[in-house]
Amino acid sequence: MRLVRLGAEPAQVGADIRAAISAWGAGCSVLGGVAVFGCRPPGSPRPLDAVIVLPRGVVVVLGVDLPEPALKVDAPLQTPWTIDGWPLVRTEGAVNPGLEGLESAAALARSLQSRGLEPLPVAAIVVVGPYAGQVTQPTTDLHRGVRVVSPNTTSILAAARELATYELPCPIEPAQRLLRVLDESCEIGPAELIDEGFPESGATDLATADTMLIPKYTDRPAAGGTARRFTPRGKLIAAAAALVLVFGVLGTWLTLGRPAASPPPQTPPVQRADGVEFTQRVAARDASCGRHSFGDVQRWFEQRPCRGLTRAVFDTQVSGRPAAVSVAIVELADEQSARELREVADTAGTGGVTDLIADGSGWPGGPDGFDNSAQAVQQNGNQVRIVQTVWRGRTSTPDDTGLRALAERGLRLTPQP
């Protein structure tokens, strides 16, 4: 493990985290990778004690200082934590540190994707100290990419190994770009990265290969033969014959009407975020936002019309549970208007942008609507992106942790009208 220290650790337990990771030693005999301490990636909700960049995944590490050493920590993602039977009261931030870790991982994943570094997954380790004898997490939470552990070498190492299991290793050049996202001055040479387990080049990923390219035909002679060449007169005859054929087909089409055979159905577009597939089912683009919104958001649009609205609804699954994601992208005149709209849309009870299901664009087996959905709102320049997520076939709530994490992923989807 190669160590890079950018700044001081934001938590007191950060010193224990650094000591635990330093004990792994240089090289890939134990784990490999690069650990960057005391950084705050773009978009991160808080400074991070460490970011561990591994050949098969990225792990953000958050330190949490407990009021005193604990014998038992119950650390669910859905509800506040309990320390030796007493609730962990938080006056700011997320409902618990685990959810804060999930949000930090999602923020870093968005930064990486915006720079073309998808689909290397990002997970989170929350380290509680100064001491925790036993840490308990619900089994369902373990599938969401968050581990809560004690501040010791064995626990952090085991968690990192469980979380960094992507099928393809990250080559040297993307790893260098990833490290520069954490800090522009973070430069590590190829030889050092090879020593830490990063390959020189990645294997071809057939799933992302462009299969729409047809190789250019070249008139090559067969073995032992000669190339066939056309004289100028021959070329003119061939061209005339082609024109006759085209006009003949056109005349037949105009006479008989369209062919009876219909074109094959198009495959729905599929996008990936953090290794999760999202299938786009419906999409639309409109010039007006006012008639596709409601509540305070609609009244806001009456005073400041938008330049365009792009909406889509996606199908996906989270740990085997079917879900739906509504994405709305609002284009405004300037960044100031976008900031104002983000503040209005991100406030509970102020309305929002109508989803396509409510506008009558549902499909068989799709969601009934986006009532009680979890929501995420993001501003980027003069655009505001509003994402809503619901479970299909079961009850949804706005504070559902799984839906909130899904909404964070949905911020990285791009509708294709």
C-alpha positions as a Python dict, from the first residue, in 0.01 Angstrom:
ca = {
    (1, 'M'): (0, 0, 0),
    (2, 'R'): (148, 331, -114),
    (3, 'L'): (71, 615, 131),
    (4, 'V'): (3, 977, 37),
    (5, 'R'): (-78, 1237, 303),
    (6, 'L'): (-244, 1557, 181),
    (7, 'G'): (-369, 1708, 508),
    (8, 'A'): (-467, 1647, 867),
    (9, 'E'): (-730, 1384, 946),
    (10, 'P'): (-1072, 1540, 1019),
    (11, 'A'): (-1146, 1296, 1305),
    (12, 'Q'): (-939, 1205, 1609),
    (13, 'V'): (-967, 838, 1515),
    (14, 'G'): (-800, 932, 1187),
    (15, 'A'): (-458, 878, 1344),
    (16, 'D'): (-558, 518, 1425),
    (17, 'I'): (-686, 475, 1068),
    (18, 'R'): (-355, 594, 924),
    (19, 'A'): (-156, 368, 1158),
    (20, 'A'): (-374, 66, 1069),
    (21, 'I'): (-334, 116, 693),
    (22, 'S'): (38, 191, 723),
    (23, 'A'): (86, -149, 885),
    (24, 'W'): (-5, -320, 555),
    (25, 'G'): (334, -215, 417),
    (26, 'A'): (443, -117, 65),
    (27, 'G'): (373, -339, -235),
    (28, 'C'): (84, -572, -314),
    (29, 'S'): (180, -868, -93),
    (30, 'V'): (-98, -774, 156),
    (31, 'L'): (-346, -569, -51),
    (32, 'G'): (-173, -315, -277),
    (33, 'G'): (-318, 14, -396),
    (34, 'V'): (-274, 376, -287),
    (35, 'A'): (-413, 533, 31),
    (36, 'V'): (-464, 912, 24),
    (37, 'F'): (-513, 1065, 370),
    (38, 'G'): (-680, 1396, 458),
    (39, 'C'): (-848, 1480, 125),
    (40, 'R'): (-1182, 1622, 17),
    (41, 'P'): (-1278, 1514, -337),
    (42, 'P'): (-1498, 1743, -550),
    (43, 'G'): (-1860, 1729, -434),
    (44, 'S'): (-1782, 1544, -112),
    (45, 'P'): (-2016, 1647, 174),
    (46, 'R'): (-1727, 1638, 423),
    (47, 'P'): (-1349, 1589, 441),
    (48, 'L'): (-1244, 1226, 432),
    (49, 'D'): (-994, 1058, 660),
    (50, 'A'): (-872, 850, 366),
    (51, 'V'): (-952, 732, 16),
    (52, 'I'): (-809, 392, -73),
    (53, 'V'): (-759, 348, -449),
    (54, 'L'): (-731, -25, -525),
    (55, 'P'): (-692, -206, -856),
    (56, 'R'): (-1049, -340, -826),
    (57, 'G'): (-1234, -60, -647),
    (58, 'V'): (-1223, 267, -455),
    (59, 'V'): (-1306, 291, -84),
    (60, 'V'): (-1371, 613, 107),
    (61, 'V'): (-1287, 594, 477),
    (62, 'L'): (-1467, 808, 733),
    (63, 'G'): (-1363, 830, 1096),
    (64, 'V'): (-1630, 873, 1364),
    (65, 'D'): (-1533, 981, 1715),
    (66, 'L'): (-1754, 819, 1979),
    (67, 'P'): (-1813, 998, 2311),
    (68, 'E'): (-1621, 718, 2485),
    (69, 'P'): (-1501, 362, 2419),
    (70, 'A'): (-1789, 124, 2346),
    (71, 'L'): (-1844, -245, 2398),
    (72, 'K'): (-2117, -274, 2135),
    (73, 'V'): (-2218, -52, 1842),
    (74, 'D'): (-2542, -124, 1651),
    (75, 'A'): (-2497, 47, 1313),
    (76, 'P'): (-2803, 22, 1083),
    (77, 'L'): (-2840, 251, 782),
    (78, 'Q'): (-3213, 308, 825),
    (79, 'T'): (-3222, 441, 1183),
    (80, 'P'): (-2994, 615, 1436),
    (81, 'W'): (-2713, 408, 1582),
    (82, 'T'): (-2701, 286, 1941),
    (83, 'I'): (-2385, 277, 2153),
    (84, 'D'): (-2407, 24, 2437),
    (85, 'G'): (-2785, 55, 2415),
    (86, 'W'): (-2793, 437, 2409),
    (87, 'P'): (-2886, 626, 2090),
    (88, 'L'): (-2607, 815, 1912),
    (89, 'V'): (-2751, 1168, 1896),
    (90, 'R'): (-2638, 1383, 1602),
    (91, 'T'): (-2715, 1755, 1578),
    (92, 'E'): (-2603, 1788, 1214),
    (93, 'G'): (-2530, 1573, 912),
    (94, 'A'): (-2706, 1253, 811),
    (95, 'V'): (-2921, 1045, 1045),
    (96, 'N'): (-2618, 827, 1116),
    (97, 'P'): (-2251, 808, 1008),
    (98, 'G'): (-2317, 505, 786),
    (99, 'L'): (-2555, 701, 567),
    (100, 'E'): (-2299, 982, 558),
    (101, 'G'): (-2045, 731, 429),
    (102, 'L'): (-2287, 617, 160),
    (103, 'E'): (-2343, 978, 51),
    (104, 'S'): (-1966, 1045, 43),
    (105, 'A'): (-1911, 737, -175),
    (106, 'A'): (-2189, 844, -413),
    (107, 'A'): (-2044, 1197, -439),
    (108, 'L'): (-1698, 1063, -528),
    (109, 'A'): (-1850, 822, -780),
    (110, 'R'): (-2025, 1115, -952),
    (111, 'S'): (-1696, 1306, -973),
    (112, 'L'): (-1523, 1005, -1127),
    (113, 'Q'): (-1800, 943, -1379),
    (114, 'S'): (-1804, 1307, -1489),
    (115, 'R'): (-1437, 1259, -1581),
    (116, 'G'): (-1494, 936, -1770),
    (117, 'L'): (-1366, 706, -1495),
    (118, 'E'): (-1676, 486, -1463),
    (119, 'P'): (-1750, 206, -1392),
    (120, 'L'): (-1491, 147, -1113),
    (121, 'P'): (-1720, 115, -805),
    (122, 'V'): (-1688, 331, -494),
    (123, 'A'): (-1770, 192, -149),
    (124, 'A'): (-1733, 321, 208),
    (125, 'I'): (-1577, 213, 536),
    (126, 'V'): (-1684, 393, 853),
    (127, 'V'): (-1430, 352, 1133),
    (128, 'V'): (-1560, 415, 1486),
    (129, 'G'): (-1324, 490, 1774),
    (130, 'P'): (-1142, 525, 1998),
    (131, 'Y'): (-1256, 166, 2062),
    (132, 'A'): (-1549, -54, 1966),
    (133, 'G'): (-1553, -408, 2095),
    (134, 'Q'): (-1834, -535, 1869),
    (135, 'V'): (-1996, -368, 1566),
    (136, 'T'): (-2327, -505, 1434),
    (137, 'Q'): (-2477, -427, 1090),
    (138, 'P'): (-2801, -566, 941),
    (139, 'T'): (-2732, -819, 664),
    (140, 'T'): (-2927, -616, 408),
    (141, 'D'): (-2705, -314, 472),
    (142, 'L'): (-2391, -510, 390),
    (143, 'H'): (-2505, -532, 26),
    (144, 'R'): (-2514, -153, -3),
    (145, 'G'): (-2139, -102, -5),
    (146, 'V'): (-2083, 24, 351),
    (147, 'R'): (-1885, -141, 630),
    (148, 'V'): (-1867, -15, 989),
    (149, 'V'): (-1555, -139, 1169),
    (150, 'S'): (-1324, -85, 1465),
    (151, 'P'): (-1000, 114, 1415),
    (152, 'N'): (-760, -178, 1376),
    (153, 'T'): (-557, -322, 1091),
    (154, 'T'): (-744, -651, 1059),
    (155, 'S'): (-1095, -501, 1048),
    (156, 'I'): (-1014, -231, 791),
    (157, 'L'): (-818, -474, 574),
    (158, 'A'): (-1100, -731, 573),
    (159, 'A'): (-1358, -463, 484),
    (160, 'A'): (-1145, -328, 198),
    (161, 'R'): (-1104, -678, 54),
    (162, 'E'): (-1479, -740, 69),
    (163, 'L'): (-1566, -413, -105),
    (164, 'A'): (-1302, -395, -381),
    (165, 'T'): (-1407, -687, -602),
    (166, 'Y'): (-1473, -533, -945),
    (167, 'E'): (-1434, -785, -1228),
    (168, 'L'): (-1171, -585, -1421),
    (169, 'P'): (-857, -430, -1266),
    (170, 'C'): (-796, -58, -1314),
    (171, 'P'): (-494, 7, -1542),
    (172, 'I'): (-218, 255, -1462),
    (173, 'E'): (-336, 553, -1670),
    (174, 'P'): (-695, 564, -1531),
    (175, 'A'): (-552, 512, -1181),
    (176, 'Q'): (-331, 820, -1225),
    (177, 'R'): (-628, 1024, -1346),
    (178, 'L'): (-832, 901, -1049),
    (179, 'L'): (-563, 1009, -804),
    (180, 'R'): (-553, 1355, -965),
    (181, 'V'): (-926, 1388, -894),
    (182, 'L'): (-843, 1350, -525),
    (183, 'D'): (-567, 1612, -555),
    (184, 'E'): (-408, 1767, -863),
    (185, 'S'): (-62, 1736, -712),
    (186, 'C'): (-102, 1362, -647),
    (187, 'E'): (140, 1219, -904),
    (188, 'I'): (257, 857, -875),
    (189, 'G'): (473, 701, -1144),
    (190, 'P'): (388, 387, -1344),
    (191, 'A'): (658, 178, -1176),
    (192, 'E'): (517, 251, -829),
    (193, 'L'): (161, 167, -942),
    (194, 'I'): (277, -161, -1095),
    (195, 'D'): (436, -250, -761),
    (196, 'E'): (96, -183, -597),
    (197, 'G'): (-89, -425, -827),
    (198, 'F'): (-218, -199, -1106),
    (199, 'P'): (-180, -355, -1454),
    (200, 'E'): (-10, -169, -1738),
    (201, 'S'): (-320, -197, -1959),
    (202, 'G'): (-673, -327, -1918),
    (203, 'A'): (-832, -619, -2096),
    (204, 'T'): (-1085, -545, -2369),
    (205, 'D'): (-1434, -517, -2226),
    (206, 'L'): (-1665, -669, -2488),
    (207, 'A'): (-1968, -529, -2305),
    (208, 'T'): (-1859, -173, -2386),
    (209, 'A'): (-1702, -239, -2726),
    (210, 'D'): (-1848, -47, -3018),
    (211, 'T'): (-2009, -313, -3237),
    (212, 'M'): (-2168, -62, -3475),
    (213, 'L'): (-1850, -4, -3677),
    (214, 'I'): (-1828, -194, -4006),
    (215, 'P'): (-1473, -237, -4143),
    (216, 'K'): (-1404, -64, -4471),
    (217, 'Y'): (-1397, -307, -4765),
    (218, 'T'): (-1085, -314, -4975),
    (219, 'D'): (-1071, -486, -5313),
    (220, 'R'): (-790, -735, -5250),
    (221, 'P'): (-705, -1020, -5485),
    (222, 'A'): (-764, -1377, -5378),
    (223, 'A'): (-465, -1598, -5317),
    (224, 'G'): (-292, -1662, -5647),
    (225, 'G'): (-537, -1437, -5839),
    (226, 'T'): (-540, -1081, -5969),
    (227, 'A'): (-747, -785, -5860),
    (228, 'R'): (-1052, -709, -6071),
    (229, 'R'): (-1051, -357, -6211),
    (230, 'F'): (-1329, -163, -6384),
    (231, 'T'): (-1274, 58, -6689),
    (232, 'P'): (-1433, 407, -6696),
    (233, 'R'): (-1699, 279, -6935),
    (234, 'G'): (-1775, -9, -6701),
    (235, 'K'): (-1812, 230, -6409),
    (236, 'L'): (-2066, 441, -6603),
    (237, 'I'): (-2269, 132, -6692),
    (238, 'A'): (-2268, 17, -6328),
    (239, 'A'): (-2378, 360, -6208),
    (240, 'A'): (-2663, 373, -6461),
    (241, 'A'): (-2779, 28, -6360),
    (242, 'A'): (-2778, 132, -5994),
    (243, 'L'): (-2993, 438, -6071),
    (244, 'V'): (-3245, 227, -6264),
    (245, 'L'): (-3267, -12, -5970),
    (246, 'V'): (-3319, 272, -5720),
    (247, 'F'): (-3595, 437, -5927),
    (248, 'G'): (-3761, 100, -5978),
    (249, 'V'): (-3774, 31, -5605),
    (250, 'L'): (-3900, 385, -5536),
    (251, 'G'): (-4175, 352, -5793),
    (252, 'T'): (-4288, 21, -5649),
    (253, 'W'): (-4300, 170, -5298),
    (254, 'L'): (-4505, 470, -5413),
    (255, 'T'): (-4746, 243, -5599),
    (256, 'L'): (-4801, -22, -5338),
    (257, 'G'): (-4752, 187, -5027),
    (258, 'R'): (-4526, 101, -4739),
    (259, 'P'): (-4395, -254, -4705),
    (260, 'A'): (-4606, -478, -4484),
    (261, 'A'): (-4309, -580, -4268),
    (262, 'S'): (-4251, -340, -3977),
    (263, 'P'): (-3898, -258, -3856),
    (264, 'P'): (-3771, -462, -3561),
    (265, 'P'): (-3833, -301, -3221),
    (266, 'Q'): (-3547, -95, -3084),
    (267, 'T'): (-3362, -218, -2778),
    (268, 'P'): (-3418, 20, -2483),
    (269, 'P'): (-3105, 222, -2399),
    (270, 'V'): (-2912, 92, -2098),
    (271, 'Q'): (-2678, 295, -1877),
    (272, 'R'): (-2460, 191, -1583),
    (273, 'A'): (-2373, 368, -1257),
    (274, 'D'): (-2167, 199, -984),
    (275, 'G'): (-2211, -129, -1168),
    (276, 'V'): (-2595, -100, -1159),
    (277, 'E'): (-2785, -118, -1490),
    (278, 'F'): (-3061, 132, -1567),
    (279, 'T'): (-3293, 63, -1863),
    (280, 'Q'): (-3463, 369, -2008),
    (281, 'R'): (-3834, 302, -2073),
    (282, 'V'): (-3981, 641, -2169),
    (283, 'A'): (-3835, 983, -2242),
    (284, 'A'): (-3954, 1323, -2366),
    (285, 'R'): (-3825, 1674, -2426),
    (286, 'D'): (-4039, 1988, -2384),
    (287, 'A'): (-3984, 2360, -2428),
    (288, 'S'): (-4211, 2452, -2135),
    (289, 'C'): (-4156, 2366, -1768),
    (290, 'G'): (-4457, 2544, -1618),
    (291, 'R'): (-4720, 2301, -1749),
    (292, 'H'): (-4507, 2004, -1641),
    (293, 'S'): (-4464, 2109, -1277),
    (294, 'F'): (-4672, 2173, -967),
    (295, 'G'): (-4676, 2359, -636),
    (296, 'D'): (-4420, 2630, -555),
    (297, 'V'): (-4196, 2502, -834),
    (298, 'Q'): (-4467, 2572, -1090),
    (299, 'R'): (-4517, 2924, -951),
    (300, 'W'): (-4141, 2975, -973),
    (301, 'F'): (-4148, 2877, -1343),
    (302, 'E'): (-4428, 3127, -1407),
    (303, 'Q'): (-4187, 3407, -1318),
    (304, 'R'): (-3870, 3251, -1468),
    (305, 'P'): (-3947, 3032, -1772),
    (306, 'C'): (-3697, 2759, -1850),
    (307, 'R'): (-3514, 2700, -2178),
    (308, 'G'): (-3593, 2331, -2195),
    (309, 'L'): (-3698, 2023, -2000),
    (310, 'T'): (-3575, 1668, -2060),
    (311, 'R'): (-3739, 1382, -1870),
    (312, 'A'): (-3704, 1004, -1861),
    (313, 'V'): (-3801, 705, -1647),
    (314, 'F'): (-3566, 410, -1594),
    (315, 'D'): (-3612, 52, -1472),
    (316, 'T'): (-3351, -103, -1242),
    (317, 'Q'): (-3298, -348, -958),
    (318, 'V'): (-3131, -299, -620),
    (319, 'S'): (-3025, -622, -449),
    (320, 'G'): (-3292, -805, -648),
    (321, 'R'): (-3568, -554, -568),
    (322, 'P'): (-3725, -383, -873),
    (323, 'A'): (-3724, -4, -867),
    (324, 'A'): (-3797, 290, -1095),
    (325, 'V'): (-3605, 615, -1139),
    (326, 'S'): (-3747, 941, -1277),
    (327, 'V'): (-3492, 1193, -1407),
    (328, 'A'): (-3576, 1553, -1500),
    (329, 'I'): (-3315, 1796, -1636),
    (330, 'V'): (-3414, 2163, -1641),
    (331, 'E'): (-3216, 2408, -1853),
    (332, 'L'): (-3226, 2769, -1731),
    (333, 'A'): (-3096, 3103, -1852),
    (334, 'D'): (-2807, 3132, -1604),
    (335, 'E'): (-2642, 2980, -1297),
    (336, 'Q'): (-2817, 3216, -1056),
    (337, 'S'): (-3159, 3095, -1172),
    (338, 'A'): (-3039, 2737, -1144),
    (339, 'R'): (-2928, 2792, -783),
    (340, 'E'): (-3264, 2943, -694),
    (341, 'L'): (-3456, 2655, -850),
    (342, 'R'): (-3236, 2398, -676),
    (343, 'E'): (-3313, 2558, -339),
    (344, 'V'): (-3687, 2556, -408),
    (345, 'A'): (-3696, 2200, -548),
    (346, 'D'): (-3478, 2062, -268),
    (347, 'T'): (-3714, 2189, 4),
    (348, 'A'): (-3978, 1943, 125),
    (349, 'G'): (-4339, 2030, 42),
    (350, 'T'): (-4264, 2280, -235),
    (351, 'G'): (-4384, 2072, -530),
    (352, 'G'): (-4165, 1966, -817),
    (353, 'V'): (-4145, 1860, -1182),
    (354, 'T'): (-4415, 1617, -1295),
    (355, 'D'): (-4280, 1273, -1387),
    (356, 'L'): (-4371, 1105, -1716),
    (357, 'I'): (-4580, 837, -1543),
    (358, 'A'): (-4810, 1108, -1403),
    (359, 'D'): (-4828, 1255, -1754),
    (360, 'G'): (-4966, 925, -1888),
    (361, 'S'): (-4651, 765, -2030),
    (362, 'G'): (-4653, 445, -1825),
    (363, 'W'): (-4594, 94, -1956),
    (364, 'P'): (-4713, -257, -1856),
    (365, 'G'): (-4532, -369, -1543),
    (366, 'G'): (-4401, -20, -1473),
    (367, 'P'): (-4449, 186, -1156),
    (368, 'D'): (-4790, 328, -1065),
    (369, 'G'): (-4629, 665, -997),
    (370, 'F'): (-4368, 843, -788),
    (371, 'D'): (-4571, 926, -478),
    (372, 'N'): (-4366, 901, -155),
    (373, 'S'): (-4046, 886, -359),
    (374, 'A'): (-3694, 958, -238),
    (375, 'Q'): (-3542, 1259, -412),
    (376, 'A'): (-3204, 1403, -500),
    (377, 'V'): (-3144, 1747, -655),
    (378, 'Q'): (-2822, 1867, -814),
    (379, 'Q'): (-2718, 2188, -989),
    (380, 'N'): (-2447, 2195, -1256),
    (381, 'G'): (-2401, 2534, -1419),
    (382, 'N'): (-2734, 2646, -1561),
    (383, 'Q'): (-2889, 2299, -1532),
    (384, 'V'): (-3083, 2148, -1244),
    (385, 'R'): (-3124, 1772, -1225),
    (386, 'I'): (-3413, 1630, -1018),
    (387, 'V'): (-3424, 1254, -950),
    (388, 'Q'): (-3707, 1056, -786),
    (389, 'T'): (-3691, 687, -694),
    (390, 'V'): (-3957, 435, -587),
    (391, 'W'): (-3983, 62, -537),
    (392, 'R'): (-4203, -125, -782),
    (393, 'G'): (-4461, -347, -621),
    (394, 'R'): (-4394, -236, -263),
    (395, 'T'): (-4431, 69, -39),
    (396, 'S'): (-4183, 356, -78),
    (397, 'T'): (-4087, 629, 169),
    (398, 'P'): (-3882, 946, 112),
    (399, 'D'): (-3632, 854, 386),
    (400, 'D'): (-3572, 497, 263),
    (401, 'T'): (-3194, 458, 262),
    (402, 'G'): (-3190, 227, -37),
    (403, 'L'): (-3400, 468, -242),
    (404, 'R'): (-3188, 766, -133),
    (405, 'A'): (-2871, 588, -246),
    (406, 'L'): (-3043, 498, -574),
    (407, 'A'): (-3140, 863, -625),
    (408, 'E'): (-2774, 961, -585),
    (409, 'R'): (-2684, 715, -860),
    (410, 'G'): (-2969, 851, -1072),
    (411, 'L'): (-2801, 1193, -1078),
    (412, 'R'): (-2549, 1041, -1318),
    (413, 'L'): (-2807, 917, -1572),
    (414, 'T'): (-2855, 1103, -1900),
    (415, 'P'): (-3200, 1076, -2066),
    (416, 'Q'): (-3196, 992, -2436),
    (417, 'P'): (-3516, 1131, -2593),
}
